[in-house]
């Protein structure tokens, strides 16, 4: 809660920008992303439904999805160590030299 409070302490412009980005064209198609993408989503997320993660998975040609049991919108960050380990251990996810 402290992080949320700090994040909005200077106003709601950041959240408004997120909403604007969500609702307007991004200038590229998800199907054009050929880099590996690891999608993580909590099955207890009440902010963004799991169907959004499945839609991303379907749109990205080289993606994987891990749905984490009993994690919500914010508690998924508790898996950050596991997520970082995946990036470090998987050469496809950690190779930033590809374009």
C-alpha positions as CSV (number, residue, x, y, z in Angstrom):
1,X,0.0,0.0,0.0
2,X,2.9,2.3,0.7
3,X,4.2,1.8,-2.8
4,X,0.8,2.6,-4.3
5,X,0.5,5.7,-2.1
6,X,3.9,6.9,-3.1
7,X,3.3,6.2,-6.8
8,X,0.2,8.5,-6.8
9,X,1.5,11.1,-4.4
10,X,2.3,13.5,-7.2
11,X,-1.0,13.1,-8.9
12,X,-2.8,10.6,-11.3
13,X,-1.0,11.5,-14.5
14,X,1.0,8.2,-14.5
15,X,-2.2,6.2,-14.2
16,X,-3.9,8.3,-16.8
17,X,-0.9,7.7,-19.2
18,X,-1.2,3.9,-18.6
19,X,-4.9,4.0,-19.4
20,X,-4.3,6.1,-22.5
21,X,-1.6,3.6,-23.7
22,X,-4.0,0.7,-23.1
23,X,-6.8,2.3,-25.1
24,X,-4.9,3.7,-28.1
25,X,-2.9,1.9,-30.9
26,X,0.7,1.1,-30.0
27,X,2.1,1.5,-33.5
28,X,3.0,-2.2,-33.9
29,X,1.3,-5.6,-34.0
30,X,2.0,-8.1,-31.2
31,X,2.3,-10.7,-33.9
32,X,5.5,-8.9,-35.1
33,X,7.4,-9.5,-31.8
34,X,9.6,-12.6,-32.4
35,X,11.6,-12.3,-29.1
36,X,10.7,-14.8,-26.4
37,X,8.2,-13.4,-24.0
38,X,7.5,-14.9,-20.5
39,X,4.0,-13.9,-19.3
40,X,3.3,-14.3,-15.6
41,X,-0.2,-13.8,-14.2
42,X,-1.8,-14.4,-10.8
43,X,-5.0,-16.5,-10.9
44,X,-6.4,-14.3,-8.1
45,X,-6.0,-11.0,-9.9
46,X,-9.1,-9.0,-9.5
47,X,-7.8,-6.0,-11.6
48,X,-6.8,-7.7,-14.8
49,X,-8.5,-11.0,-15.7
50,X,-6.5,-14.0,-16.6
51,X,-8.2,-13.9,-20.0
52,X,-5.9,-10.9,-20.8
53,X,-2.9,-13.1,-20.3
54,X,-4.3,-15.8,-22.5
55,X,-5.0,-13.2,-25.2
56,X,-1.4,-12.0,-25.0
57,X,-0.2,-15.6,-25.3
58,X,-2.3,-16.1,-28.4
59,X,-1.1,-12.9,-30.0
60,X,2.6,-13.3,-29.3
61,X,4.3,-15.9,-31.6
62,X,7.0,-16.9,-29.1
63,X,5.5,-16.6,-25.7
64,X,4.9,-18.7,-22.6
65,X,2.4,-18.2,-19.8
66,X,2.8,-19.1,-16.2
67,X,-0.4,-18.6,-14.1
68,X,0.6,-18.4,-10.4
69,X,-1.9,-19.9,-8.0
70,X,-3.3,-17.6,-5.3
71,X,-1.5,-14.5,-6.6
72,X,-3.2,-11.3,-7.4
73,X,-2.4,-8.1,-9.3
74,X,0.3,-6.9,-6.9
75,X,1.3,-10.1,-5.1
76,X,2.7,-11.5,-8.4
77,X,5.8,-9.3,-7.6
78,X,6.6,-11.8,-4.8
79,X,7.7,-14.1,-7.6
80,X,10.3,-11.5,-8.9
81,X,13.2,-13.7,-7.8
82,X,11.9,-16.6,-9.8
83,X,11.2,-14.4,-12.8
84,X,14.7,-13.0,-12.7
85,X,16.2,-16.5,-12.4
86,X,14.3,-17.5,-15.5
87,X,15.7,-14.6,-17.5
88,X,19.2,-15.3,-16.4
89,X,19.0,-19.1,-17.0
90,X,17.2,-19.0,-20.4
91,X,19.6,-17.7,-23.1
92,X,16.6,-16.9,-25.4
93,X,15.1,-14.6,-22.7
94,X,18.4,-13.0,-21.7
95,X,19.9,-12.4,-25.1
96,X,19.3,-8.7,-25.5
97,X,21.6,-8.4,-28.6
98,X,18.8,-9.7,-30.9
99,X,16.6,-7.1,-32.6
